[in-house]
């Protein structure tokens, strides 16, 4: 507490729909990150080869985990929804 002011933090509960949307966006981002790591691996040399190999393995593990969560929640990830989400993200940026 500085100068008599207290910083308040407001916790906002997310709806199930917001959580599902966040999960789907995370899957899309993880897929893109995995693609980028794969491309970087193709052009890596020296010690960076090991770095990108580990990064690919980590990104794949992350994607597998997220897809398992999607499956457990019985969410549908079809191409149309994925494209809509990508377009929405691009417009938000």
Backbone as a printed PyTorch tensor [residue, N CA C, xyz], in Angstrom:
tensor([[[  0.8570,  -1.1660,   0.0000],
         [  0.0000,   0.0000,   0.0000],
         [  0.8950,   1.2190,   0.0000]],

        [[  0.8140,   1.9570,  -1.0580],
         [  1.6540,   3.1330,  -1.2160],
         [  0.7720,   4.3670,  -1.2880]],

        [[  1.0860,   5.3750,  -0.5080],
         [  0.3340,   6.6230,  -0.4830],
         [ -1.1450,   6.4220,  -0.1670]],

        [[ -1.4640,   5.4030,   0.6130],
         [ -2.8380,   5.1900,   1.0270],
         [ -3.7470,   4.5970,  -0.0300]],

        [[ -3.2210,   4.1900,  -1.1730],
         [ -4.0390,   3.6040,  -2.2310],
         [ -3.9030,   2.0920,  -2.2230]],

        [[ -5.0000,   1.4380,  -2.3970],
         [ -5.0100,  -0.0150,  -2.4730],
         [ -5.4130,  -0.4060,  -3.8880]],

        [[ -4.6000,  -1.2200,  -4.4950],
         [ -4.9180,  -1.6880,  -5.8430],
         [ -5.9150,  -2.8300,  -5.7320]],

        [[ -7.0380,  -2.6870,  -6.3890],
         [ -8.0610,  -3.7220,  -6.3610],
         [ -7.9820,  -4.5550,  -7.6290]],

        [[ -8.1350,  -5.8280,  -7.4390],
         [ -8.1520,  -6.7390,  -8.5760],
         [ -9.5380,  -7.3430,  -8.6620]],

        [[-10.1020,  -7.2380,  -9.8170],
         [-11.4470,  -7.7530, -10.0320],
         [-11.3490,  -9.0820, -10.7830]],

        [[-11.8520, -10.1280, -10.1600],
         [-11.8680, -11.4320, -10.8050],
         [-13.1810, -11.6020, -11.5410]],

        [[-13.0730, -11.9070, -12.8230],
         [-14.2590, -12.0890, -13.6380],
         [-14.3080, -13.5470, -14.0700]],

        [[-15.3990, -14.1900, -13.7470],
         [-15.5870, -15.5780, -14.1650],
         [-15.9230, -15.6140, -15.6500]],

        [[-15.2660, -16.5080, -16.3600],
         [-15.5450, -16.6640, -17.7810],
         [-16.6590, -17.6770, -17.9700]],

        [[-17.4440, -17.4510, -18.9920],
         [-18.5110, -18.4010, -19.3130],
         [-17.8910, -19.6360, -19.9600]],

        [[-18.6490, -20.7090, -19.9980],
         [-18.1650, -21.9400, -20.6390],
         [-17.8610, -21.6900, -22.1080]],

        [[-18.6710, -20.8710, -22.7440],
         [-18.4560, -20.5570, -24.1570],
         [-17.1400, -19.8020, -24.3460]],

        [[-16.8400, -18.8640, -23.4540],
         [-15.5810, -18.1220, -23.5370],
         [-14.3950, -19.0550, -23.3140]],

        [[-14.5220, -19.9750, -22.3620],
         [-13.4490, -20.9380, -22.0990],
         [-13.2310, -21.8450, -23.3060]],

        [[-14.3310, -22.2950, -23.9250],
         [-14.2180, -23.1510, -25.1050],
         [-13.5520, -22.4110, -26.2570]],

        [[-13.9250, -21.1670, -26.4610],
         [-13.3310, -20.3600, -27.5200],
         [-11.8420, -20.1610, -27.2730]],

        [[-11.4660, -19.9080, -26.0220],
         [-10.0630, -19.7490, -25.6680],
         [ -9.2890, -21.0380, -25.9370]],

        [[ -9.9030, -22.1680, -25.6110],
         [ -9.2670, -23.4610, -25.8430],
         [ -9.0450, -23.6890, -27.3350]],

        [[-10.0350, -23.3940, -28.1460],
         [ -9.9100, -23.5660, -29.5940],
         [ -8.8350, -22.6330, -30.1540]],

        [[ -8.8060, -21.3950, -29.6740],
         [ -7.7660, -20.4580, -30.1120],
         [ -6.3780, -20.9710, -29.7160]],

        [[ -6.2770, -21.5800, -28.5400],
         [ -4.9990, -22.1380, -28.0940],
         [ -4.5460, -23.2800, -28.9940]],

        [[ -5.5020, -24.0920, -29.4480],
         [ -5.1740, -25.1890, -30.3690],
         [ -4.6410, -24.6260, -31.6820]],

        [[ -5.3160, -23.6160, -32.2050],
         [ -4.8890, -23.0050, -33.4640],
         [ -3.4920, -22.4110, -33.3190]],

        [[ -3.2500, -21.7050, -32.2140],
         [ -1.9280, -21.1010, -31.9780],
         [ -0.8580, -22.1790, -31.8410]],

        [[ -1.1690, -23.2640, -31.1270],
         [ -0.2050, -24.3450, -30.9540],
         [  0.1400, -24.9920, -32.2940]],

        [[ -0.8710, -25.1490, -33.1680],
         [ -0.6170, -25.7030, -34.5000],
         [  0.3070, -24.7900, -35.3030]],

        [[  0.0500, -23.4950, -35.2270],
         [  0.8970, -22.5390, -35.9500],
         [  2.3210, -22.5320, -35.3910]],

        [[  2.4420, -22.5750, -34.0590],
         [  3.7620, -22.6000, -33.4340],
         [  4.5400, -23.8500, -33.8320]],

        [[  3.8360, -24.9760, -33.9370],
         [  4.4800, -26.2160, -34.3570],
         [  4.9600, -26.1110, -35.8090]],

        [[  4.1430, -25.5100, -36.6600],
         [  4.5410, -25.3110, -38.0560],
         [  5.7780, -24.4160, -38.1510]],

        [[  5.8020, -23.3500, -37.3730],
         [  6.9420, -22.4230, -37.3860],
         [  8.2040, -23.1310, -36.8980]],

        [[  8.0760, -23.9110, -35.8320],
         [  9.2360, -24.6450, -35.3130],
         [  9.7540, -25.6290, -36.3610]],

        [[  8.8440, -26.2650, -37.0880],
         [  9.2530, -27.1890, -38.1480],
         [  9.9910, -26.4810, -39.2690]],

        [[  9.4780, -25.3160, -39.6650],
         [ 10.1590, -24.5330, -40.7110],
         [ 11.5320, -24.0760, -40.2410]],

        [[ 11.6120, -23.6190, -38.9880],
         [ 12.8970, -23.1760, -38.4460],
         [ 13.8940, -24.3310, -38.3920]],

        [[ 13.4050, -25.5240, -38.0660],
         [ 14.2710, -26.7090, -38.0140],
         [ 14.8660, -27.0060, -39.3800]],

        [[ 14.0570, -26.8150, -40.4350],
         [ 14.5230, -27.0980, -41.7940],
         [ 15.7400, -26.2540, -42.1650]],

        [[ 15.8180, -25.0480, -41.6330],
         [ 16.8990, -24.1360, -42.0050],
         [ 17.9490, -23.9750, -40.9090]],

        [[ 17.8290, -24.7250, -39.8360],
         [ 18.7570, -24.5960, -38.7130],
         [ 20.0780, -25.2820, -39.0270]],

        [[ 21.1220, -24.7830, -38.3700],
         [ 22.4070, -25.4460, -38.4680],
         [ 23.1000, -25.3820, -37.1070]],

        [[ 24.0580, -26.2570, -36.9370],
         [ 24.8270, -26.2680, -35.6930],
         [ 23.9670, -26.5970, -34.4830]],

        [[ 24.1910, -25.8390, -33.4170],
         [ 23.4810, -26.0750, -32.1630],
         [ 21.9900, -25.7700, -32.2500]],

        [[ 21.5840, -24.9870, -33.2260],
         [ 20.1590, -24.6660, -33.3590],
         [ 19.3250, -25.8660, -33.7780]],

        [[ 19.9570, -26.8620, -34.3680],
         [ 19.2310, -28.0740, -34.7490],
         [ 18.6340, -28.7180, -33.5050]],

        [[ 19.4480, -28.8680, -32.4620],
         [ 18.9480, -29.4510, -31.2120],
         [ 17.8660, -28.5830, -30.6010]],

        [[ 18.0600, -27.2680, -30.6280],
         [ 17.0740, -26.3440, -30.0560],
         [ 15.7140, -26.5140, -30.7280]],

        [[ 15.6950, -26.5030, -32.0470],
         [ 14.4220, -26.6190, -32.7570],
         [ 13.8240, -28.0170, -32.6460]],

        [[ 14.6670, -29.0440, -32.5330],
         [ 14.1460, -30.3970, -32.3200],
         [ 13.4030, -30.4680, -30.9870]],

        [[ 13.9840, -29.8730, -29.9500],
         [ 13.3100, -29.8360, -28.6460],
         [ 12.0560, -28.9740, -28.7000]],

        [[ 12.1290, -27.8760, -29.4450],
         [ 10.9650, -26.9990, -29.5600],
         [  9.8170, -27.7270, -30.2680]],

        [[ 10.1290, -28.4740, -31.3130],
         [  9.1090, -29.2560, -32.0180],
         [  8.4700, -30.2590, -31.0640]],

        [[  9.3100, -30.9520, -30.2990],
         [  8.7920, -31.9410, -29.3540],
         [  7.8950, -31.2700, -28.3100]],

        [[  8.2980, -30.1120, -27.8120],
         [  7.5100, -29.3950, -26.8110],
         [  6.1870, -28.9070, -27.3970]],

        [[  6.2370, -28.3470, -28.5940],
         [  5.0160, -27.8530, -29.2330],
         [  4.0590, -28.9970, -29.5470]],

        [[  4.5980, -30.1510, -29.9510],
         [  3.7530, -31.3090, -30.2340],
         [  3.0820, -31.8010, -28.9600]],

        [[  3.8280, -31.8270, -27.8490],
         [  3.2590, -32.2460, -26.5710],
         [  2.1500, -31.2880, -26.1400]],

        [[  2.3720, -30.0000, -26.3370],
         [  1.3680, -28.9890, -25.9940],
         [  0.1070, -29.1850, -26.8390]],

        [[  0.2880, -29.3890, -28.1330],
         [ -0.8420, -29.5850, -29.0260],
         [ -1.6050, -30.8600, -28.6660]],

        [[ -0.8870, -31.9400, -28.3750],
         [ -1.5370, -33.1930, -27.9750],
         [ -2.3760, -32.9850, -26.7220]],

        [[ -1.8360, -32.2670, -25.7480],
         [ -2.5610, -31.9860, -24.5070],
         [ -3.8380, -31.1910, -24.7880]],

        [[ -3.7100, -30.1390, -25.5890],
         [ -4.8720, -29.3060, -25.8940],
         [ -5.9340, -30.0800, -26.6720]],

        [[ -5.5070, -30.9020, -27.6180],
         [ -6.4640, -31.6940, -28.3880],
         [ -7.1830, -32.7150, -27.5060]],

        [[ -6.4740, -33.2440, -26.5160],
         [ -7.1100, -34.1610, -25.5700],
         [ -8.1800, -33.4280, -24.7630]],

        [[ -7.8780, -32.1780, -24.3640],
         [ -8.8770, -31.3790, -23.6390],
         [-10.0920, -31.1030, -24.5260]],

        [[ -9.8360, -30.8020, -25.8000],
         [-10.9320, -30.5530, -26.7410],
         [-11.7960, -31.8120, -26.8750]],

        [[-11.1390, -32.9440, -27.0170],
         [-11.8720, -34.2030, -27.1650],
         [-12.6950, -34.5020, -25.9120]],

        [[-12.1120, -34.2840, -24.7470],
         [-12.8280, -34.5370, -23.4980],
         [-14.0310, -33.6200, -23.3310]],

        [[-13.9510, -32.4140, -23.8830],
         [-15.0720, -31.4870, -23.8090],
         [-16.0500, -31.6980, -24.9580]],

        [[-15.7070, -32.6080, -25.8520],
         [-16.5420, -32.9260, -27.0100],
         [-16.7990, -31.6980, -27.8740]],

        [[-15.7570, -30.8990, -28.0700],
         [-15.8720, -29.7310, -28.9380],
         [-15.5740, -30.1440, -30.3740]],

        [[-16.2420, -29.5170, -31.3030],
         [-16.0200, -29.8060, -32.7190],
         [-15.0350, -28.7950, -33.2830]],

        [[-13.9610, -29.3030, -33.8530],
         [-12.9710, -28.4390, -34.4870],
         [-12.9770, -28.7370, -35.9800]],

        [[-13.8680, -28.1070, -36.7090],
         [-13.8750, -28.3300, -38.1450],
         [-13.1730, -27.1630, -38.8320]],

        [[-12.8740, -27.3420, -40.0740],
         [-12.1020, -26.3540, -40.8200],
         [-12.8120, -24.9980, -40.9160]],

        [[-14.1140, -25.0110, -41.0540],
         [-14.8520, -23.7520, -41.1830],
         [-14.7150, -22.9190, -39.9200]],

        [[-14.9030, -23.5460, -38.7620],
         [-14.7530, -22.8110, -37.5050],
         [-13.3270, -22.3070, -37.3320]],

        [[-12.3530, -23.1180, -37.7110],
         [-10.9620, -22.7120, -37.5790],
         [-10.6740, -21.4950, -38.4530]],

        [[-11.1700, -21.5020, -39.6750],
         [-10.9610, -20.3700, -40.5780],
         [-11.6420, -19.1220, -40.0300]],

        [[-12.8630, -19.2600, -39.5210],
         [-13.5760, -18.1170, -38.9380],
         [-12.7940, -17.5370, -37.7670]],

        [[-12.2610, -18.4020, -36.9150],
         [-11.5020, -17.9310, -35.7640],
         [-10.2220, -17.2230, -36.1930]],

        [[ -9.5550, -17.7660, -37.1960],
         [ -8.3330, -17.1170, -37.6920],
         [ -8.6510, -15.7330, -38.2460]],

        [[ -9.7470, -15.6150, -38.9830],
         [-10.1330, -14.3220, -39.5340],
         [-10.4820, -13.3430, -38.4220]],

        [[-11.1750, -13.8180, -37.4050],
         [-11.5400, -12.9740, -36.2760],
         [-10.2910, -12.4860, -35.5560]],

        [[ -9.3110, -13.3710, -35.3520],
         [ -8.0690, -12.9890, -34.6830],
         [ -7.3020, -11.9630, -35.5010]],

        [[ -7.2590, -12.1680, -36.8200],
         [ -6.5410, -11.2330, -37.6870],
         [ -7.1760,  -9.8350, -37.6390]],

        [[ -8.4950,  -9.7770, -37.5550],
         [ -9.1770,  -8.4900, -37.4970],
         [ -8.9880,  -7.8180, -36.1590]],

        [[ -8.8150,  -8.6080, -35.0840],
         [ -8.6410,  -8.0500, -33.7540],
         [ -7.2550,  -7.4370, -33.5790]],

        [[ -6.3090,  -7.8730, -34.3680],
         [ -4.9290,  -7.3840, -34.2370],
         [ -4.7370,  -6.0940, -34.9030]]])
